[in-house]
Amino acid sequence: MKRRTKTKQTKLNNGEENFNFCYNPKPKMKPTMEPIMEYAVGKTGRVIVARLVEGEELYASIESIAKKENVKAAAVFITGGFRKADVVVGPAVEEPKIIPQHRDFIGPGEVLGVGTIYWDDESPKMHIHTAIGKDGEVMVGCPRGGANTFLILEVTIIEITGIDAKRVLDEKTGFKLLKLG
């Protein structure tokens, strides 16, 4: 966490005080190990556009397109509406295993989201995070089972080619996480 330190006080044109802040990082610590981030560089393949209509389920619809079109890796964008959704809004418990905290969204309401598609050993699996809103209230999280379309949901799938990526079961978390080959 960064600490905020007041460095300068000035007067604005309207006579109000203005404080400029700088952020001082914690004292530098010697790293104990190198970062373990993985990454791969690919290219843009096909771009698939879909229109989901009232009642269609988010995951089943998009994953069926990925399977039919043999999309192994992709970025996914959605814009439109949800009728309802079961949304994971963070962990209820982190250890010894992550237990998701769920919230129900009862719409209809607006949604936008960004996610990815990667295959596990059997089929394409989507992971998407969304912002869902209704009547001034907003919920951000990962919609899971029962994310149903309200009226229309515009879907854009941008295929990524030239990478070796898949979802692999992580024993520690119990989730199928992205693994680059």
Number of C-alpha atoms within 10 A of each C-alpha: 6 9 9 11 11 10 10 10 11 11 10 10 7 6 8 9 10 11 13 10 12 13 11 11 10 9 6 6 6 6 7 6 6 6 7 6 5 9 11 10 9 13 10 12 15 14 13 15 13 14 14 21 16 14 16 20 20 23 19 14 14 21 19 14 16 23 15 10 11 13 23 21 26 22 19 22 19 23 18 20 26 30 21 22 24 18 24 21 17 16 13 12 11 11 10 8 13 15 15 14 12 18 15 15 20 12 18 19 20 19 22 19 19 17 16 20 27 25 22 18 9 7 16 23 23 21 18 20 20 19 16 25 19 16 9 5 8 13 17 17 18 22 27 16 15 19 23 24 26 22 16 16 23 16 22 19 24 20 22 22 17 12 15 14 20 20 20 17 14 12 9 10 14 12 13 16 15 19 16 13 10
